[in-house]
C-alpha cells in the first residue's frame, strides 16, 4: 500500500508541475512589435486643468493649458515601454511607462521668476494612466487618460530653500482622425 500512495503523490506532484509550466513558462515573450495595449501612438488632446491646481499644496487657480501631443512608443514587455512626444506648444520630450503609469519629464527654462529679476528653471512632470468616463482607473481603454501635471522649481533657486511646486490634474483624450 505504501508504494501505491507514493505513486499517487508523484503523479499528483508531476501533474502540478506540468500545469505550472504550462501556465507560466510556455507563453511566448512579448516583443516590441507585439500589441500589449500600452503603446501610445497617435494624437492626444492634453488639458491641464488650472482651475483645480495647487501651489505648494494650497488650491490656487492657474491658467488652463490645452495642447496636442503627437506620440510614438513601443513596448518591450507589459511593464517596459518607451517613447517620444511632440507638443503643439513647441516642445518635445521622452516618455517612459513605469510601474502602472506613463511619465513625461522636461525642463522649462526661466520658469520661476526670482526677486532679483532673473528666473530659475522648472522641472515639469506629467504622470498619467488609463481612466474611464468617471476618472477611475480602467486599464483596458487606451483612449482616455487621467493624472497630474506637476512643475517644481529647484530647491535653493532664487535664494530660497523652499521650491515652488504647482500641481494640477491632467486629462488626455485620443483625437480620432
Secondary structure by P-SEA (a helix, b strand, c coil): caaaaaaaaaaaaaaaaaaaaaaccccccccccccccccccccccccccccccccccccccccbbbbbbbccccccccccccbbbbbcccccccccccccbbbbbbbbcccccccccbbbbbbbbbbcbbbccccccccccccbbbbbbbbbcccccccccbbbbbbbbbbbbbbcc
